[in-house]
Amino acid sequence: MRNLWTLTRRELGAFFLSPLAYVIIFLFLFFQGYAFKTWLHAGQQMGGVEGIDVGQVLGGFLGGGFVWWFLMLLPPVLTFRSLAAEKSSGRIEMLFTAPVTDIEVVLAKFLGALIFYSILWLSTGVYVLYVINAGAEPDWGVVTTGYLGIILFGAMLIAINLFFSSVTSNVVVALILSLFFNIGVVFAPALIDFLTSNAAVKNIAEYIQVVDHLEKDFSNGIVDTRHIIYYGSSILLGLFLTLRTVEIRKWR
């Protein structure tokens, strides 16, 4: 556990030492601020800050706008260098000869990216404080489940994108593979549901339809245990595949 914490701090520190991290932070806060302003302006047109449906504003902010772009783009940007760059630079050999286990290395990579990702999203809590300061009372159920859905979805993509970073030593290939996968996760289920009339296939597409998970459930204060199981099992699968890839390449 001590090794895991040390490695995780190393990974997290590497993010904040990189100029890319501050570009990501700036762009994220800029576009999220614009998205919140747009939702708030729409609510104010219907009765002022005190009269708006704060749950609708925050639900829309956490389940629409620029959210999907950042959900698809952030995990690849945070993970594409994680293992691919280590291998291309030769640092991976030094890492695996250190007194740490393979699973500690993989978990540290995952946790470092997830913590940075979570800090980014939780920083938008200032918008919740804004509506409170303006005299409105937010629906804490909507706020809590909205952030829960975003973090679970991000954790799933981070785990799987980490796997793509483990299968190549080329950071560009890792980034492209992750982006294609993330776009597919968001849009493919809806396309499958539209193209097929088979009830069983439609049920599967509905179950893995992450857009509906966030827009219809999490951003409206609803927590469906089926979604929790879906994200949890996907995270474990991504980490397992990454670990197996690392073990195989280590002993070649």
C-alpha positions in Angstrom: 0.0 0.0 0.0 2.9 2.4 0.8 4.4 1.7 -2.6 1.1 2.3 -4.3 0.7 5.7 -2.6 4.2 6.7 -3.4 3.7 5.8 -7.1 0.3 7.5 -7.3 1.8 10.7 -5.9 4.6 10.4 -8.5 2.0 10.1 -11.3 -0.1 13.0 -10.0 2.9 15.2 -9.5 3.9 14.5 -13.1 0.6 15.9 -14.3 1.1 19.2 -12.5 4.7 19.5 -13.6 3.7 19.2 -17.3 2.8 22.4 -19.2 0.1 20.3 -21.0 -1.8 19.9 -17.7 -2.2 23.7 -17.4 -3.4 24.0 -21.0 -6.0 21.3 -20.2 -7.1 23.0 -17.0 -7.5 26.4 -18.8 -9.5 25.0 -21.7 -11.6 22.9 -19.4 -12.5 25.7 -17.0 -13.1 28.1 -19.9 -15.5 25.9 -21.8 -17.2 24.6 -18.7 -17.7 28.2 -17.5 -19.2 29.1 -20.9 -21.5 26.0 -20.7 -22.7 26.9 -17.2 -23.3 30.5 -18.3 -25.4 29.3 -21.2 -27.6 27.0 -19.0 -27.9 29.7 -16.3 -28.9 32.4 -18.9 -31.6 30.0 -20.2 -32.9 29.6 -16.7 -32.9 33.3 -15.9 -35.0 34.0 -18.9 -37.7 31.9 -17.1 -37.8 33.9 -13.9 -34.4 35.1 -12.5 -31.9 33.2 -10.4 -34.2 32.8 -7.5 -37.0 31.5 -9.7 -35.2 29.2 -12.0 -35.3 25.4 -11.7 -31.8 25.0 -10.3 -32.0 21.2 -10.7 -32.7 21.6 -14.4 -29.8 24.0 -14.8 -27.3 21.9 -12.9 -28.7 18.7 -14.5 -28.3 20.2 -17.9 -24.8 21.4 -17.1 -23.7 18.0 -15.8 -25.3 16.0 -18.5 -25.1 18.2 -21.6 -23.3 21.1 -23.2 -19.6 20.5 -23.5 -19.7 17.6 -21.0 -19.5 14.9 -23.7 -16.6 16.5 -25.5 -14.6 16.5 -22.3 -15.7 13.0 -21.3 -14.4 11.7 -24.6 -11.2 13.8 -24.8 -9.9 14.0 -21.2 -9.2 10.3 -20.5 -7.1 9.8 -23.7 -5.1 13.0 -23.0 -4.5 11.8 -19.4 -3.4 8.3 -20.3 -1.8 8.2 -23.8 1.6 8.8 -22.3 1.2 6.7 -19.2 2.8 3.4 -20.4 3.5 4.1 -24.1 6.0 7.0 -23.2 7.6 4.9 -20.5 8.3 2.1 -23.0 9.5 4.4 -25.8 11.9 6.2 -23.4 13.2 3.0 -21.8 12.0 4.1 -18.3 9.7 1.1 -18.1 12.6 -1.2 -17.5 13.8 0.9 -14.5 10.3 1.0 -13.2 9.8 -2.8 -13.3 13.2 -3.5 -11.7 12.2 -1.3 -8.7 10.8 -3.1 -5.6 7.2 -2.7 -6.7 4.6 -5.1 -8.2 3.1 -4.9 -11.6 -0.4 -4.3 -10.2 0.9 -1.4 -8.1 2.4 0.2 -11.2 -0.9 -0.2 -13.1 -3.1 1.0 -10.2 -0.8 4.0 -9.7 -1.1 5.0 -13.3 -4.9 4.6 -13.1 -5.3 6.4 -9.8 -3.0 9.3 -10.8 -5.1 10.0 -13.9 -8.4 9.5 -12.1 -7.5 11.9 -9.3 -6.4 14.6 -11.7 -9.6 14.0 -13.7 -11.8 14.2 -10.6 -10.1 17.4 -9.4 -10.9 19.0 -12.7 -14.6 18.1 -12.5 -15.0 18.8 -8.8 -13.5 22.3 -9.4 -16.8 23.1 -11.2 -18.4 22.9 -7.8 -17.9 26.7 -7.7 -20.9 27.0 -10.0 -23.0 25.2 -7.4 -21.7 27.7 -4.8 -22.7 30.5 -7.2 -26.3 29.5 -7.4 -26.4 29.1 -3.6 -24.9 32.6 -3.1 -27.5 33.9 -5.5 -30.3 32.7 -3.2 -31.3 29.5 -5.0 -31.3 26.1 -3.4 -29.8 23.3 -5.5 -31.1 19.7 -5.5 -28.2 18.0 -3.8 -29.4 14.7 -5.2 -29.0 15.9 -8.7 -25.6 17.5 -8.0 -24.2 14.4 -6.2 -25.4 11.8 -8.8 -24.4 14.1 -11.6 -20.8 14.2 -10.4 -20.9 10.5 -9.6 -21.9 9.6 -13.1 -19.2 11.8 -14.6 -16.5 10.3 -12.4 -17.6 6.7 -13.0 -17.7 7.2 -16.7 -14.3 8.9 -16.7 -12.9 6.1 -14.5 -14.1 3.5 -17.0 -12.5 5.3 -20.0 -9.3 5.9 -18.1 -9.0 2.2 -17.3 -9.6 1.2 -20.9 -7.5 3.9 -22.4 -4.7 2.9 -20.1 -4.9 -0.5 -21.8 -4.4 1.1 -25.2 -1.3 2.9 -23.8 0.0 -0.5 -22.7 -0.2 -2.2 -26.0 2.1 0.2 -27.9 5.2 2.3 -27.4 3.9 5.0 -29.8 2.1 7.7 -27.9 0.3 8.9 -31.1 -1.1 5.4 -31.7 -2.2 5.1 -28.1 -4.0 8.5 -28.4 -5.8 7.6 -31.6 -6.9 4.2 -30.4 -8.3 5.7 -27.2 -10.1 8.5 -29.1 -11.7 6.0 -31.5 -12.8 3.8 -28.7 -14.3 6.6 -26.7 -16.2 8.0 -29.6 -17.5 4.5 -30.3 -18.6 4.1 -26.7 -20.6 7.3 -26.8 -22.2 7.0 -30.3 -22.2 3.3 -31.3 -25.0 2.1 -28.9 -27.4 4.7 -30.2 -26.5 3.8 -33.8 -27.0 0.1 -33.1 -30.4 0.8 -31.4 -31.5 2.9 -34.4 -30.4 0.3 -37.1 -31.8 -2.9 -35.5 -35.3 -4.1 -34.7 -34.1 -7.1 -32.7 -35.4 -6.8 -29.1 -32.4 -8.5 -27.5 -29.9 -6.3 -29.3 -31.9 -3.2 -28.4 -31.8 -4.2 -24.8 -28.0 -4.6 -24.9 -27.6 -1.3 -26.7 -29.8 0.4 -24.1 -27.8 -1.1 -21.2 -24.5 0.2 -22.6 -25.9 3.6 -23.8 -23.8 5.9 -21.6 -25.5 9.0 -23.0 -28.8 7.9 -21.5 -27.0 6.9 -18.2 -25.9 10.5 -17.7 -28.7 12.5 -19.3 -31.7 10.5 -18.1 -30.5 9.1 -14.8 -27.4 10.5 -13.1 -28.0 14.1 -14.1 -31.6 13.8 -12.8 -30.7 12.4 -9.4 -31.3 8.7 -10.3 -28.8 6.0 -9.5 -29.5 2.7 -11.2 -27.4 -0.2 -9.8 -27.2 -1.7 -13.3 -25.2 1.3 -14.4 -22.9 1.0 -11.3 -22.3 -2.7 -12.2 -21.6 -1.8 -15.8 -19.0 0.9 -15.0 -17.5 -1.2 -12.2 -17.0 -4.3 -14.4 -15.7 -2.2 -17.3 -13.1 -0.6 -15.0 -12.0 -4.0 -13.7 -11.8 -5.3 -17.2 -9.7 -2.4 -18.4 -7.3 -2.7 -15.5 -7.1 -6.5 -15.9 -6.2 -6.2 -19.6 -3.6 -3.6 -18.9 -2.0 -5.7 -16.2 -1.9 -8.8 -18.4 -0.3 -6.8 -21.2 2.3 -5.4 -18.9 3.1 -8.9 -17.6 3.4 -10.4 -21.1 5.6 -7.6 -22.4 7.7 -7.7 -19.2 8.7 -11.3 -19.7 9.4 -11.2 -23.4 
